[in-house]
């Protein structure tokens, strides 16, 4: 298990962490390293509550292993040990973590809007946590279109309808970066020249969130090395031909389009790494939601945002009817309502998701070495 407890402090101190459960039947319990279990806090056992942290590099970065606790909400508090053993009442607090969601093996990163299992994590939609199926929203759209929910028609299974709905979802994604996913890839070693082999990314990915790309260059499972975005033309102006620069610690990255359907978004590191690390690259990216292909597929929208897609579904129904010869299909009506709903969706997401997300922008110079 990787070291998931971390604290920065002056070199030479003795630090330990105390992990407390904040949810479920074990709420308020602390981890006992002697019994390897959560228990109610007892003063007599406090010497066994301290998970030791080490500063292996002597740089003031202390790390420790998060215990194998059940999935749930936790917090850890780091103390500076003054005596021969942990003493919670008198030892000084060095720092504390925020509330952390633990899935049993790792911390769960909150991306605002979740993707389906297998493409970014569990679906979290609506107040009940139950994902909404396309059929449920489709029934609402049929009522708005003037049909009953049990009225079946060839238009309801027309491939053009699903194509149109997926195009609507793609426009919702592009206008807001509303759908994000955490990515991890292997850090490739260079072949002795300045360009690394491309990291071929998912074809659902269309942008890397600025300031989120980090590498685990030293193999510590900490991903402490941040890599900065630079255009490859700017790098060439500064360093000349990138192909002749030797391998080292990657400082910058750039992206370009690939030449195949499965490699349309390629990530390059510069300079190329002089070491390979499995799972050594992490970043957050803006993605297109996976396509809707049937009535039981679930939607990746918050409960209050589903209404903005209804006009898009109705527009798809009108287009499907028009494609089979209905000359009075209400295309203009639903096209207008879809564009209005899309603008409202952009406003809601930017206020509720992007407005509450703290964005950090880095202004960095390109350094020579």
ChimeraX attribute file (.defattr): number of C-alpha atoms within 10 A of each C-alpha:
attribute: neighborCount
match mode: 1-to-1
recipient: residues
	/A:1	10
	/A:2	13
	/A:3	15
	/A:4	14
	/A:5	22
	/A:6	22
	/A:7	22
	/A:8	13
	/A:9	17
	/A:10	12
	/A:11	13
	/A:12	11
	/A:13	15
	/A:14	20
	/A:15	26
	/A:16	26
	/A:17	30
	/A:18	23
	/A:19	25
	/A:20	24
	/A:21	24
	/A:22	18
	/A:23	14
	/A:24	11
	/A:25	8
	/A:26	15
	/A:27	16
	/A:28	16
	/A:29	19
	/A:30	25
	/A:31	26
	/A:32	22
	/A:33	17
	/A:34	11
	/A:35	9
	/A:36	13
	/A:37	14
	/A:38	21
	/A:39	18
	/A:40	14
	/A:41	15
	/A:42	10
	/A:43	11
	/A:44	7
	/A:45	16
	/A:46	17
	/A:47	16
	/A:48	18
	/A:49	26
	/A:50	26
	/A:51	24
	/A:52	20
	/A:53	22
	/A:54	19
	/A:55	21
	/A:56	10
	/A:57	9
	/A:58	11
	/A:59	12
	/A:60	16
	/A:61	16
	/A:62	24
	/A:63	24
	/A:64	19
	/A:65	16
	/A:66	22
	/A:67	20
	/A:68	14
	/A:69	18
	/A:70	16
	/A:71	16
	/A:72	17
	/A:73	17
	/A:74	23
	/A:75	18
	/A:76	23
	/A:77	18
	/A:78	24
	/A:79	26
	/A:80	20
	/A:81	22
	/A:82	14
	/A:83	10
	/A:84	8
	/A:85	14
	/A:86	25
	/A:87	20
	/A:88	17
	/A:89	8
	/A:90	12
	/A:91	16
	/A:92	14
	/A:93	15
	/A:94	16
	/A:95	15
	/A:96	16
	/A:97	14
	/A:98	9
	/A:99	13
	/A:100	18
	/A:101	18
	/A:102	19
	/A:103	13
	/A:104	13
	/A:105	14
	/A:106	15
	/A:107	16
	/A:108	12
	/A:109	13
	/A:110	13
	/A:111	18
	/A:112	17
	/A:113	19
	/A:114	24
	/A:115	25
	/A:116	16
	/A:117	9
	/A:118	7
	/A:119	17
	/A:120	16
	/A:121	17
	/A:122	14
	/A:123	21
	/A:124	20
	/A:125	22
	/A:126	15
	/A:127	10
	/A:128	8
	/A:129	12
	/A:130	12
	/A:131	20
	/A:132	21
	/A:133	16
	/A:134	18
	/A:135	16
	/A:136	14
	/A:137	18
	/A:138	18
	/A:139	17
	/A:140	17
	/A:141	23
	/A:142	20
	/A:143	14
	/A:144	13
	/A:145	18
	/A:146	9
	/A:147	14
	/A:148	13
	/A:149	14
	/A:150	9
	/A:151	10
	/A:152	11
	/A:153	9
	/A:154	9
	/A:155	18
	/A:156	18
	/A:157	15
	/A:158	15
	/A:159	14
	/A:160	17
	/A:161	23
	/A:162	21
	/A:163	14
	/A:164	19
	/A:165	24
	/A:166	21
	/A:167	16
	/A:168	21
	/A:169	21
	/A:170	17
	/A:171	14
	/A:172	23
	/A:173	19
	/A:174	16
	/A:175	15
	/A:176	17
	/A:177	21
	/A:178	24
	/A:179	23
	/A:180	24
	/A:181	26
	/A:182	20
	/A:183	18
	/A:184	17
	/A:185	16
	/A:186	15
	/A:187	25
	/A:188	22
	/A:189	17
	/A:190	21
	/A:191	14
	/A:192	16
	/A:193	17
	/A:194	22
	/A:195	22
	/A:196	23
	/A:197	17
	/A:198	16
	/A:199	18
	/A:200	17
	/A:201	18
	/A:202	15
	/A:203	14
	/A:204	18
	/A:205	20
	/A:206	18
	/A:207	16
	/A:208	21
	/A:209	16
	/A:210	16
	/A:211	16
	/A:212	17
	/A:213	22
	/A:214	21
	/A:215	27
	/A:216	21
	/A:217	22
	/A:218	15
	/A:219	14
	/A:220	13
	/A:221	17
	/A:222	18
	/A:223	18
	/A:224	12
	/A:225	16
	/A:226	19
	/A:227	22
	/A:228	22
	/A:229	20
	/A:230	17
	/A:231	12
	/A:232	17
	/A:233	12
	/A:234	11
	/A:235	17
	/A:236	12
	/A:237	10
	/A:238	13
	/A:239	16
	/A:240	12
	/A:241	12
	/A:242	19
	/A:243	16
	/A:244	13
	/A:245	16
	/A:246	18
	/A:247	20
	/A:248	17
	/A:249	18
	/A:250	23
	/A:251	20
	/A:252	20
	/A:253	19
	/A:254	18
	/A:255	19
	/A:256	14
	/A:257	12
	/A:258	15
	/A:259	10
	/A:260	8
	/A:261	8
	/A:262	12
	/A:263	16
	/A:264	17
	/A:265	22
	/A:266	19
	/A:267	17
	/A:268	20
	/A:269	25
	/A:270	26
	/A:271	23
	/A:272	29
	/A:273	26
	/A:274	20
	/A:275	15
	/A:276	16
	/A:277	19
	/A:278	13
	/A:279	17
	/A:280	21
	/A:281	22
	/A:282	19
	/A:283	20
	/A:284	20
	/A:285	22
	/A:286	20
	/A:287	24
	/A:288	25
	/A:289	24
	/A:290	17
	/A:291	17
	/A:292	17
	/A:293	16
	/A:294	13
	/A:295	15
	/A:296	12
	/A:297	15
	/A:298	22
	/A:299	24
	/A:300	23
	/A:301	25
	/A:302	20
	/A:303	17
	/A:304	12
	/A:305	17
	/A:306	16
	/A:307	16
	/A:308	22
	/A:309	22
	/A:310	24
	/A:311	25
	/A:312	27
	/A:313	26
	/A:314	29
	/A:315	28
	/A:316	28
	/A:317	28
	/A:318	23
	/A:319	22
	/A:320	24
	/A:321	22
	/A:322	16
	/A:323	14
	/A:324	9
	/A:325	10
	/A:326	12
	/A:327	10
	/A:328	9
	/A:329	17
	/A:330	17
	/A:331	18
	/A:332	11
	/A:333	13
	/A:334	22
	/A:335	18
	/A:336	14
	/A:337	17
	/A:338	21
	/A:339	15
	/A:340	13
	/A:341	19
	/A:342	21
	/A:343	14
	/A:344	14
	/A:345	22
	/A:346	18
	/A:347	13
	/A:348	16
	/A:349	19
	/A:350	17
	/A:351	12
	/A:352	11
	/A:353	16
	/A:354	15
	/A:355	11
	/A:356	11
	/A:357	12
	/A:358	8
	/A:359	11
	/A:360	9
	/A:361	8
	/A:362	10
	/A:363	6
	/A:364	9
	/A:365	8
	/A:366	13
	/A:367	8
	/A:368	6
	/A:369	4
